[in-house]
Amino acid sequence: MAEPDASEIAAPILRICLDVNIWVAHLLAIENGRQRSSASALAQIMRDRECEAGPVQIVISWEMLATLENVLHRLHFDPKDIADVIAALIGLMKAGPEQFDPHLLPEGGKTLPMKDTEDAGVFASIIAVRADLLITNNLADFAIKGCERIDTQKVELPGQPPRQLFALIYERNDGVRIVIAHPIDAVGWLRKGLRPTPDAIRPTPPR
């Protein structure tokens, strides 16, 4: 039997979680008529369920969905629009290549050394399903003991001073290997076809 062509071998599935703040930023960008934000680019990848780096499985828990719903109510989004957003995210998760269901993700993260219980719940969920990538605007909130910090790139955003972006790597002996990244970094990696593993984002040591 002939060996399959390399181009025909399916890329491994990327399990990606967008933190609630990314979904909120995306929806606010729509409200304000901005379609070129990093958050919206990531939301499009979630809708497509694939990117240049391979097929994508969205990861989101009921706890995260409840938080998103509460935030959107506080921002005075239309209740029907909020319900549609929540239903769409559940549908995207179930329609992904691994057909995940929010019911299967754990709630809470009381055993994690984190100050914020909602962030601990997010971390508990992505650890449970061995997600590859968590994308958030609040990286410092996930910098728990044992995380490795990797400086990535310097960026200049409109009206802001130059900023050093960084990513976090969380690895355990049981095989959990999670990269936590800023949306600007994540969009760049995924569009280039880079699978954001810890080894891939670590700087190459000089020879």
Secondary structure, DSSP 8 states (H G I E B T S, - for coil): -----GGGS----EEEEE-HHHHHHHHHHHHTT----HHHHHHHHHHHTEETTEEEEE---HHHHHHHHHHHHHTT--HHHHHHHHHHHHHHHHHSTT---GGGS----TTS--S-HHHHHHHHHHHHTT-SEEE-S-GGGG--TT-EEEEEEEE--TTS--EEEEEEEEE-TTS-EEEEE-HHHHHHHHHHT----HHHHS-----
